[in-house]
């Protein structure tokens, strides 16, 4: 783009040109097109934007203009807006400075004339009272003006008499003592007297002016505040109207608009932006949805009303509108009505009353010395972390919390359409993160062989079992089965990276969900969890990344995107968006919501390519959708949750003692129980004992494995030595019903009690799959084969 030559500025002319504007410390100075007109300085990204998208405007009537160096200058209106600008040369900078100063002077005169004319032409809207107040203001202004003129006159006289007095004193110093001395002294005395009289008059005039100003200052302050508030309201209204007009214009052109289920960004709260740049420029990519890093890959607009009048047989042939019209039933009601085998009439009565409270979290301060004194003389890997950083639940129990909203899978099992079922699976995937929003405490690391059962068969129709199947690296296997037609299984290992200010936790492994009736098999992976302010500040958690849910039977897919939190974004926080497509890539549903509150589903009636390009240069897809329907909403936390580690209703019951559970169950872990009871000192000591016991058991397993592998040598490896397993003749060979046997690859010879290690036939990944037998063993009450880990 060629740069036009800037014209020589003249009073009253519009002045345009390119300048470099400071945005932030990441992008630095960015080239912007500036327009100076009618006392307002506005800027745009390009000249083409002048017709529809202004990025920012500053009023020069109240602005300060300061020159920093040969090319840089600053324009500020007192703190709310500050533009740091740089011209291409010193000559160009001087042209802009001249034009800005002329425009500022003209704008100031116009504002003053407008205020005067407004005061003079103010109608007596309130009758005689309004006229009296106007007359009083005019009288006060005239009096103040008179006082100011008096002050100006006194100032001139003081300057005049002061100069004369200075001359007389100078002449007096050069006069010889004699006859003319008395004459000179008399002149000096007269002029000093005049100076004193004038000074006293000046002081009296200043005193009168000050007294009058003080008498009316409070009234003026209130009037000025009212005017400012009214002006702010008008500006906000104009801004909302401009943005609404902009969005409507873009929607008409097939460009960017917000989804119907999202709030209007015109009424979103505006945060202040630190640094040199102003908020309008640094937020512009998010505000206008045209160049942000996490830009939405698709756009939704309301579908044509004709689609709402169609019958189910005329639209895609999927689930007969699936409850997405205003006049039809919801997704759940439609699918239940279409499934005659749904147990709608069965009432589930809990067999026992679960607890609703745990002891409040004690307010113990973290004593660094108490940690350091326990570390003296110990290896780094053996330093115990105090329970101050924990919550009284293990990682196995946190994994079981994924079933908090199991009803979504129950509804999915009743669906006739696999695409509809995919919507519920996606909502279930998002719901598993809702319990983490306030949970900054670290769960206890499970001991090797530790288990946790969650038996809700009579209350909710499902059973769940978790087992810690590996310690280095830590990995847990999970298996849940419901009598309502679904099975959930997963093996999750955690990888973490500490990046100074925050900690990234990356779950490894796949999650499987199988529905018995349709034989649909879904798989997906978890997103990255980030814990911010590790060193300084209040801890907070964010979820970010992308999830691809795949139905291996039909080829349907759902792509979910968890937007990372951005301080500069005006979009809703913790946002999740997604699209459900069939095997041919045709979109059928659009998902939107937040991972800490709710998820909604909108049926796609038509899709087309938009007029604007995305961040990667590709055109965005515009989806015409029906009205959104709610799939899931988070259940409010119980009363007093802030004093109970922000546990949900389900989390409060996870560590509740139960009869008949395995001796390796997390409920029987003593350090975790002591922490829940508020006895943290004892919990720390017990935690250290259990960890040392686990290290001893691991060393013994390694010695046994080494003796079995090398019976003729009889040598024992050093503590912590890696034992290489063999597929053919190693005692660690494991087979499972789901795939071929695989090499352990772990650093010890532990074999899981209830899970077999094999290759997953769907993903090709090594995993642990439930072999069965736990619930039968529980019914028999025979736990003799369980290891003693506590």
N, C-alpha and C positions, 0 to 999 in steps of 0.2 A: 504494500500500500504506500503510495507516494505521499510524502509529508507536505502539505500546502504551506506556502509562505505566509507567515502571520502578518496581517496589516498593521500599519502604525495606529496605535490607539488614539481615539478622539473622544471627547466628552459626549456621552449619550449613545455611542456606537456599540453594537454587539461585537465582542471580541472572542475568537475561537482559536484553538490550537492544541497541540499535543504536549502533555507534561508527564513526568514520571511521578507517581504517587506511592508513598510508603504504605504497604499493606500489613505485613507482619514480619517476624524474624525468620520465618521459613521461606517466604516468597520475596521478601525485600521490596524494592521499587518495581512497580508495574506500570506500563504505558497506558495512559487513559486520555480520552478526548474531553477537553474542558471547554465550557461555554459560559461567557460572562455576559449577562443581559439583565437590565432593569434592577441592578443592585444585587443580583443573585448569581453565585458561582455554582454551576452544576457540572457533573462529570458523568461520562458514559464509557463503556468498554470500547465501543467502536462508534464511528459516525452513523452507522446504520441504526443504532439503538436510540437515536435522538427522537424518533417518532413514537416510541412506546415504552422504553425502560430507562428511567433515570436512576443512577446508582447512589446519588447523594447530592444534597444542596445545602449551601451555607449562606446566610444573610450577611452581607458586608456592612450593613448599617451598624451592627453591634460587634463587628469582628475586629481583631487585632492582626496587623500584618507586620511580620518581623523577618529581616534578612539574616540568614545564618552565614553564608559565604558567597563565593562568586556565582554559584549556580543554584543554591538551595535557599528556600524561604518557607515560612510557616504561616498558616492562616488559622486563627482560633477564635471562637465566639464565647470564650469564658469557661471552657472545660467540657461541655457536652459534645462539641465537635472540634477536632483538630486535624488539619490536613498538612502533612509534611510533603512538600513538593520539590521537584528538581527540574530545572530547565536544561535544554541541551547546550546552552552557552550563556555567557554573562550578558551578552546583548539581548538574547531572548528573555532572560530573567528580568532585565530592566524594563523591557516592553511590558511584561506582565505586571510588574510592580507599579508602573505608571498607570496602566489601565485599571488596576485594582484600586489604587488610591483615588483616581478620578471617580470611579464608580462608587466607592465608599462615601466620598464627600457628597455626591449627588443623592445617594440613598439616604444619607443622614438628613439632608435638607428636605427631601421628600417626606421622610417620616415625621420631621418636626412640623412641616406645613400640614400634613395629614392630621397630626394630633391637635394643632391649633384650630384647623377648620372643624374637626370633630367636636372640640369643646364649644366653639362658637355656634355650631349648628345643632347642638344636642337638643332635641325637643323635650318639652316638659311632660314626659310620659306619665309621670306620677302625679300630675296636677300641680297645685301650688307648692306642695312639699318638694317636688322635683325642681321647680323653678327656684325655690329658695336655696336649695343645696347648690344649684348651678351658680346662682348669684354670689353665694358665699365663697365658692371656689374661685370665681373670677375676681372677687375683691381681694382674697388672699394672694392670688397670683400678682395682682397689680401692686399690692403692698410689698411683696417680696421683690418684685422688679424695681420698685423705687429704692428699696434698701440696697439692692445690688448696684444701682446707679450711684447711690451715695458712696458706697464702698469704692467704686471705680474712681469717682472724683477725688476722694480722700487719698487714694493710692497715687494719683497723679500729683496732688499737692505735696504729699510726703516726699515723692521723688524730686520735685522741683526745689522745695525748701531744704531737703537734705543735701542736694548738690551745692546750693548757695552756702549752706553752713560749712561744707567741706572746703569751698574756696576761701571763705573768710578765715578759717583756721589755718589754711596754708599761708595766706597773706600775713597773718599774725605772727607766724614763726619767722618770717623774713623782715619784720619791722624792727628798727632800732628803737631802743628805749629813748623817748623824747616827747615832743609835743603831740605827735600824731598817735601815740599809743592809746590814749584815752578814747580817741575817735574810733579806732579799730575795735577796741574792746566793746564799745557801745554797739557797733554794727553786729558783732558776733552775738552779743546778748539778745538783740532784737530777733535775729534770725533763729537763734536757739529757742526763743519764746514762741515764734511762729511754728517751728517744727513741733514743739511740745503741744501747742494748741491743736494742730492738725492731727497729731498722733492720738490725742485724747478723743477727738471727733471720730477718728477711725475706730478706736477701741469701743466707743459708745455705739457706733453703727453696727459693728460686729456683734456686740452684746445683744442689741435689739433683734438683729437677724437670727442669731442663735436661739433666742427665746421664742421667736415666732416659729422658727422651723421645728423646735422641740414640741411646741404646742400642737402642731399639725402632723408630726411625723407618724404617730400611731395610726391616725386616720388614713394617711397616704399609704402606709404599709399594707393595711387591710385592703384598700382599694386596688393597690398594685397586685397583691396576691390573688384577688378575685379575677383581675384581668389576665394574669398569667395562667391561672387554672382554666379559664375559659378558652384562652388561646391554645393550651395544650390539648383540651378536649376537641377543639376544632381541627388541630393538626392530626390527631389520632383518627378522627372521623374521615378526614381527607385521605389519610394514608390507607385506611381500610377500603375506602371506595376505589382508590387507585389500584390497590392490589386485586380487589374483586374484579375490576374492569380488566386488568391484565390477565387474570386467570380465565375469564370468560372469553377474552379475545384469543388466547392460546387454545382453549378448548374448541373454539370455532374453527381454528386453522388446523386442528388435529395435533396440537402441541401439548405441552405439559400442563396437566391439572392434577389436583389431589384426588385420591380415592374418596368416594362418598362417605366411607366409614370413619375417615380421619377428620380431625378438627381443622377449622380454618386457620391457616398460619397468620392471618391478619390479627387474630386475637391472642396469639401466643405471647408469653411473657418475653421481654427483651432483657438480656443480661448485658452488663457492662463488659467491655473488652479492654484488658490491660495492654500496655505497650504503647507504641507510637501511633499505630493505625487506629481508625475509628471503627465502630461496630458495623456501620453500613457497608464498608468495603470488605471486611474480613468475613462477614456472614453472607456476602452476596451470592456465593455459589449455592449455599443451602437454601437461601430465600427464594431464588429464582429457579432452582432445580435444573441448572444447565451445565454445571462443570464441577460438581463435587466428587470426591473420590468414591464415596459410597452411594453414588447416584442410583436411583431406583431404575431397575431394568425394564419396567413396564409401567403403563399408565392405565388407570381405570376411569371410565366415564359412565354415567347412567345410560342404560340401554333404552332404545326406542320404546315408548309405551305399548306399541303393538305387540311386543313380546309377552307382555303381562296378560294379554287376552287370549294367547294361544293355549291350546290344550296340550297335554303331555305328549300325545302321539305326534305332534308337529315339531317338536323341538328335540333334536339329537337322539331321541329314543332312549333317554337315560332317566330312569326313575320317575317319569312323568312329573316334570318340574321340580321334584324333590323338595317341595316346600319352600322354594325361593321366591314365590310370588307373595304379594301382600294378602291375597285372599286364600292361600292354601296353608296347609299345616306345616309345622317345622320339620327339619330333617329327621329328628328322632321320632316324632309322632308318625310321619309318613312311613318310615322304615318299619316301625313296630306294627303299624296297621297292615303293611304288606306282608308281614311274617306271621302266619297263623300259629306258629309254634312258640311265639314269644310268651314267656311266663308273666303276663301283665297282672294277673289276679293274685299272684303269690306274694304274701307279706313276709318279709324277713325280720324276725325278731331276734335281737342280740341275746346270746346265752349268758352274757355277763356284762356288768357295768364297768366300763373302762375309766381309768382315772383321767381327770381333767386338769390336774395341777401337779407340779413338782416343786421341791423347795426352791425358794428364790435364790438367784445367783448372788453369792456373797461379794461384797465390795472389798476384795483384797487387792492391795497395791502390789505391783511387781517389784520385788527386791532383787536388783541385779547381783548384789553380793551373795545372796543365798544361792543363786545359780552358779556363780563363779567358784564359790568355795567347794561345790560338789564336782567341779571339773579339774581340780588340781591333781596332777599326776595321772590323768586318764587320757586314752587315745581319743582323737576327735570323733571317731565313729561310735564311741561308747558314752558320749556325753548325753545324759538324759535331758529332754526338754520338759520343763514344768507344765503341769496341767493348767496353768494360768492362760495358756494360749488355746486350750481345748474347749469343747463342749461335751457334756456327758453322754455321748453316743459314739459308736464305732463307725468305721467306714462301711461296714456291712449293713448297719442300720440305715445309714444315709442312702445306700444303694437301694434298700427296700422302700425308701420314701418315693421312689419313682412311681409307685403304685398308689400315690395319694389320690389321683383322679382315675381310678380303674374303671369308673362308669363309662368313660369315653370308649374303652375297648369293648365293654358290654354293648354299647350302642352300635359300635362298628360291626360286631358279630351278627347283628340283626339286619344289616344292610343287604339289599339285593344287588346293588351296583358296587363294583370294585372301586370306581372313582369316588363315589360317596364314602365308601369305607376308608379310602385313602385320606379324606379330609379329617376323619376322626382319629386316624393314626397320627397324622401331622399335629393335630391339636393335643393329643396325648404326649407327643414328643416335646412340644413347647411347654406343656404344663409341668413337666418334671423339673423345670428350672425355677418355677415360681417360689419354691421353698427356700431358695438361696439368696434372695434379694437382701435380707438383713442378717443372714447367718455368717458372720465373719469368724466365728470360732472354728478351730481345726478339729475334725473328728479324730478319735483314737485310731492309731494304726492297728489293724487286727493282728493278732498273733497267728503264726502259721498253724493251720488246722482249726482255727476259730470258726464257728458257725453262727448263723442267726436264722431262726424260723419266724415266719409271720403267718400264723394260721387264722385266717378270717373266713373259713369255709362256710360256717353257719351264718355269719353276719353279712358277708359280702360275696361269698361264692368262690373265693380263690385261696390258694396256699402258695407260700413263697419260701424258698430256702437259698441262703447265701453261704459260701464257704471261702475262706482265704486259702487259695490253692498254691500260692507262691509268695515268698518273702523277698527274694532278690532276683528279679525285680518284683515289687509288690503287685499282686493280681488277685482279683476276687471273681468267682463264678456265681451266677445268679440264675435261678430257675423258678418260674411262677406258672401255675396252671389254674384255670378257672373252669368251673362246671358249666359256665355260660358260653363255652365254645372258643376259648382262645388260650394260647400259650406264649409266654414271654421268656426269653433266655438271653443272657449276655455274659461276656467276660470282659472286665474292664481293668486295664493297667494304667497307671498314671505316670506321665512324664512332666517334669516341671523345669522352668527356666527362670532364674532370678535376674531381673534386669535393672536393679538399683532401686527405682521408685516403686516397682510393681513386680508381682509374681504371676507368671503365666502357667496354668495347669492344663495340660493337654491329655484328655482321656484317649487311650488307645484300645482298639477292639470294636467289634460290631455288635449291634443289638438286633435280635430276631423276634418277630411277632408272627405267629401262625394261627390262622382261623380254621377251625375244623370243618365247618360246613362247606365253605367255598374252596378250601385248600389254598387260599392266598397266603403267600409267604413274603413278608416285608422285612427289609434290612435297612439299617442306617447307622451312622456314627454320631458321637456327641461333638459339640462345639467347644471352643477354648474358653476356659474360665480365667478371668484376670482379677487378682486382688490388688487394689491400688493403695498407695500411702503406707507401704510396708515399714518404712523408716520413720517418717514424721507425718502427723495428721491422723484424721479419722479414717479407719479402714472402710472401704466400700468395694462392692463386687460388680463386675460386668461380664456379660456373656456376648461373644462375638464369633463370627464365622458363618459357614454355610453347611447345610445338611441336605443330602440327597437321599430321599426315601424311595426305595425301588420295590415294586411288586414283581417278584421273579416269575410268577405264573402268567401274568397278563402283559408285563412290560410297562405298566403305568408307572409314572414317576411324579414325585413332588419335590420341587427345589425350594428350600426355605433359606432365607437370609436374615441373620441376626445382625442388625446394624450396631457397630460399636458406639459407645457414648462419646459425644463430642461437645466440648464446652461452647464451641462457636456455632453449633447447629441449632436452628430454631424448630427442628422437627421434634416429634414426640420422643421421649427417652425410652430406651429398651425396646425399640420397634422391631417387629418381625413381619416380613412379607413373604409370600410364596405363591407358586403357580402349580396346579395339578394338571398334568398332561397325560394323554394316552400313549400307546407305543409308537404312534405316528407323529408325535410331537404336537398334536392339537390340544390347545388349552381348553379345559372344561370348568375349572374353578380357580378363583383368586382368593388367597388367604391374607388376612391382615390383622394386626393387633400388637400386643406387647407381651413379653414373656413373664411379666410379673402381675398381669391383670386379666387379660381376656384374649380370645381369638375369635375372629369372625370369618364367614365364608360367603362369597358372592359367586353366583353362577354366571359363566361367560356365555353371552348370546352371540357376540360377533367380535372379531379381532381384525386389526389392520395396522399398517405401519404408520407411525407418526411423522410429523414434518421435521422434528429436531433430532439431531444425532446425540447418542450417549457419550460417555466418557471415552469409550474405545472406538468412536467413530461410526458405530452402527446405529441404525435408526431404532428408536424405541417402539415397542409394540403397544398399541392402544386397545384395551379390552372394554367392550361395552357389556356391562353386568347388570343383573337384577339387584334388588335391594338386599343388603347384607343381612345374614342371619347369624346369631351368636352360637358358636360351638361349645365354648368353654369360658367360664369366669372363675377367678380365684375365690376360694372360700376365705372370709375374713379370719384373721388370727384370733385366738381366744383372748379373753380379757386378761390383762396383766402379762402379755407375752413378752414385753420388753424386759421384764424381770426374770423370765424363764428361757433365756437364750433365744428368744424369738421363735420358739418351737410352734409348729402347727398342731392341730388337734390330733392328727395321726402321730406326729413325732413325740408328743407327750406320753403316748402309750407304748412306744417301742421298747423302752427299758423297764417297763413294769414287770415285776417278778411273776412268773407263771410256773405252774407245776407240770412236771413231765417232760420238760425240754431237755435237750442233750446236755451233758456236762461241759461241752465245749461252747455252749451258747453264750453270746455276748452279754446277756442279762446276768450271767454268773461271774463276770469279770470283776474282781474286787476293786481295782483302782478306779474303774469307771463308776462303780456303785458308790465308793467313798466320795468321789467328786460330786456326784449328784446330791449327796447328803450334805455338802458344804464342808467336808473334812479334807481340805486340800493338802495339808501337810502330810497326812497319812496316805493320801492318794499318790503323792509324789514318791514316797518311800515304796509303796506297793508297786507302782509302775516301774521303778528301777529294778525291783526284785524280779518281776515278770520278764523284763527284757533280758536280764542276765540269765535267767532260766532258759529262755529261748535260744540264746547264743550257745549255751552248754549243750542243749539238745541237738543243735545243728552240727556242732563239732563231732558229737558222737555218731550222728548219721553219716557224716563224711568218712569217719574211720571205718564204720561197718561196710560202707560201699567200697572203700578202697581194699579192704581185706577180701571182699567177695570177688572183686575184679582181679586181684593179684594174690591168690592164696599162697603161691610158692615164695614170694618175696617177704611177706609179713611186715611190710613197711607201712608206717602211718604217715600220711601227709601232714604238712604244717597246717595250723588253724587257718581256715579260710581258703584253702587250696581248691582250685576248680577241678571238679571230677568230670571227665569227658565220658558221656554215655555212648553205648553202642546199640544200634537197632537190632542186630542179630542175636547177640548173646548177653546183653546187659539185663540185670534184674529189673531195670527201670522201664523195660518195654511195656507200653500201655496200648490197649486196643479199646475201641468204642463202637457202638452200633451205628454211628453216623459217618464214619470214615476210616481211613487207614491209620495204623499206628504211626506215631511220630516220635522223634527224639525230644527228650525233655528240654534240653538247653538251659536248664536252671542250674544254679550253683550248689544245690544240695539234692539229696536223693529222696526227697519227700514225695509221697504218693497220696493224692487227695482221697478222702474217705468216701465222698458221695458223688464225685465227678470223675469222668474219664477224659483223658487228653487225646485228641484226635484232630484230623484235618476236616474243617467244615466244608461240606460238599457245595454249599452255596457261594461262599466267599473265597475258598481256598486257603483260609488262614488257620493256623493251629489254634485250637481253642479247647476249653473244657466243657463237657456236656453231661448233664445229670444222668447217672446210671440207674437211679431208682433205689428203693430200699429204706429211705430215711423214715417215711411216715409209717411203714410197716414195723420198723424197729421201735418207733415211738409207741405204737399200740401195744407191742409186746413188753415195753419197758426194759429192754435188754440193751444197755449201753456199754457192755464190757469191752467192746472193740475200740471204743473211743479213747484217744490219747489223753494223758493228764497234762494239760497246758496251763492250767491256773494254779 
